[in-house]
Amino acid sequence: MMRDVIIVGSGPAGMGAALYGRRAGLDTLILDATGMPGGQITTTYEVDNYLGMPGINGFDMAMAFQEHVKKFGAQWESAKVREIEKKEDGFTVKAGDKEYRAKTVILAAGASHNKLMVEGEEELAGMGVSYCATCDGAFYRGKTTVVVGGGDVAIEDAIFLSRFCEKVYLVHRRDELRGAKILQDRLFELPNVEVIWDSVVERIAGSQAVEQIHLLNKKTGEKRVLSAQGIFIAVGIHPNTEVFRGLVEMDESGYIVAGEMGETSVPGIFVAGDTRTKELRQVITAVADGANAITSVQKYLLEKK
Ligand code: NDP
């Protein structure tokens, strides 16, 4: 069966594309790698900057998006894409144990958490080392936790954890946070959050679970050991584009090179959301990318006729 468009990824970009695809009357299939729609927002406690939904929980937002998309009749399958092949008449998308065919493809596979790459991180993953405060934070009621990073996610995580942890340390490698000013203001008001500046994690230690976080102050060379039961690593993201390597042009960080309309180096393949080269990776820009990518798909299909 030859579809009009296959959308790889079910985050805000993929779902935005699916909504616009169905409204444009395109035969639209979303391939969802995890069985859970929403991408990164499903692990975001609060999204406070999407128009009309102040303070919405990320999981609730994902469910609302999916309901909207399904209402318009987009087809949905849970299958992880293994390979995309360009053919004479379109594309073959190999996902899970199946093959799907489409005239166009939108790559909207999103991004994933970066790791610190320090001793103890992998060994103690799931035993106190976490990349998702909203998923695991509740296990640390009354405990001491450490958040690493200085972006929006790190600040939000520290604010979230401060609600039930006795003490939260925010460890940042510079003397200034990168995250939004409004979040910084909220953070600095919290009595049980201590920011440790200019410092990096050297080692995460513990026998069965996290017990100590070993820090190095990069300015003074001073070492410090924090006693903590949990560490939440929020040091940015990388695009989930490994499987598309060699298919479309990417920059040195693996982001697929494209402008606002999502046109990649290969005609018929479009990109939307965090996977694309862009300035601002937010839910609102991801959804907009999805709409733009469908406009490009329509144009491409018309020109092919
Ligand atoms: P960011 O890239 O914004 O921040 C990553 C942070 O981690 C930076 O402070 C960086 O330090 C630090 N860092 C990176 N590598 C290391 C390392 N190896 N060791 C120590 N620290 C490190 O990523 P986020 O995940 O915070 O956010 C991703 C995107 O999602 C952003 O665009 C953000 O705005 C957006 N977002 C928006 C939200 C909202 O609007 N509500 C909520 C959550 C995310 P340095 O500053 O020195 O570079």
Boltz pocket constraint, residues with backbone or C-beta under 6 A from the ligand:
constraints:
  - pocket:
      binder: B
      contacts: [[A, 44], [A, 46], [A, 47], [A, 48], [A, 49], [A, 115], [A, 116], [A, 148], [A, 149], [A, 150], [A, 151], [A, 152], [A, 153], [A, 154], [A, 156], [A, 171], [A, 173], [A, 174], [A, 176], [A, 177], [A, 178], [A, 199], [A, 200], [A, 234], [A, 235], [A, 236], [A, 237], [A, 279], [A, 280], [A, 281], [A, 282]]
      max_distance: 6.0
